[in-house]
Every structure is written in C-alpha cells, then in structure tokens.
Amino acid sequence: MDKETKHDIQKDGFEKRVHSLEGIHYELKVLPEYQDESKKIIAKTIEKLPGDIIDRILDEATFVVMDDKGCVSDLYFIKSECELKKEVIGKGKYKTTVYSFTIPAIFLDLNKHKNDDGRMDTIAHEIAHVILGHGSLKEGEDKNYEREADDLSESWGFNRFYSEEQLKRIDEFIKEK
C-alpha cells in the first residue's frame, strides 16, 4: 500500500490516518512477522475501537503472538524506541532473528479460542490493559486490573473476558496477598 492510499491529506496539508481495515493492517506491528492470520484478526479488532484508541495502539503498541505451545519462536528485546527493528545474527543453521520494539508489547495467546469472536474479545481485553496503563501490581496494591480491562473492552462492544465468578475469585486472591 503506498502513502496515498494509507493516508488522507487534510485541508491544512497534514496527513490524517485512515481507520480502514487495510490502513490498520498496513500500520500494525505484529511479531513474529509471519503471523498473517493473527494480524488480520488483530486488525479487525482494532477497527472496532474508537478512533483515538486506534491511533494510540498503532503508534505505541507491538503485538507478540505466541505459538501453539504458548511460546514465542524468536528472540525479542523491549526497548523504548519508536519503531520495530529487525536484525539477523549468525549464519546458516545458527541464524537467529532478534527484534526490538516499542513498549508496550501486547503478548497474545490466540490458540485458546476456537472462533474469531473469542480471539477478538481477548485482543480487546489486552488492549484495554494498555490503554488503562496497567502493569504488574506493586506491593500493597489491591486493584483488580482484570475487572477494569473487562469494563473498558465491554464499553467498546466486546464480550467480557472473565465471568463475574472468576472476577470475584481474583478479588479474593488479591485481598489475601
């Protein structure tokens, strides 16, 4: 896709991002790079989000898709740089692909779901964590980040990731710590 089809030109001469499925797919950062089917479902999910969220995710996030064993096949380094960089180290059978990418990285295990709706609910839930600024819990925090992420992703029109019973168990677990 060339630059003319990727963006519309606004009256003031600045480019405006196109929130079409094709535009999102073009700009989306997904690793490993051969995960085209996963990239399509991630783009389809992002297309349903509000415009400001689409822009933020496309600007800031890199999606890392796990394989069917819940592992990542290449070596990744998280850096605070603004773009994806790929470097091949070694030769022949000892060749390794090393990636560095922007924070936040959204790690996805899409193999748990049998259909695209379940995958899209998972993706939206994980995007909600990023938008809400969730990281790991610090000592003394009793937040239920899962409930907050579910609430936000539901407000975007996706199904909740956790049932109310699961969320109550998470609340109890957090209070016990």
Buried (B, 14 or more C-beta within 10 A) or exposed (E): EEEEEBBEEEEEEEEEBBBEEEBBBBBBBBBBEEBEEBBBBBBBBBBBBEEEBBBBBBEBBBBBBBEEEEEBBBEBEBEEEEEBEEEEEEEEEEEEBBBBBBEBBBBBBBBEBEEBEBBBBBBBBBBBBBBEEBEEEEEEEEEBBBBBBBEBBBEBEBBBBBEEEBBEEBBEEBEEE
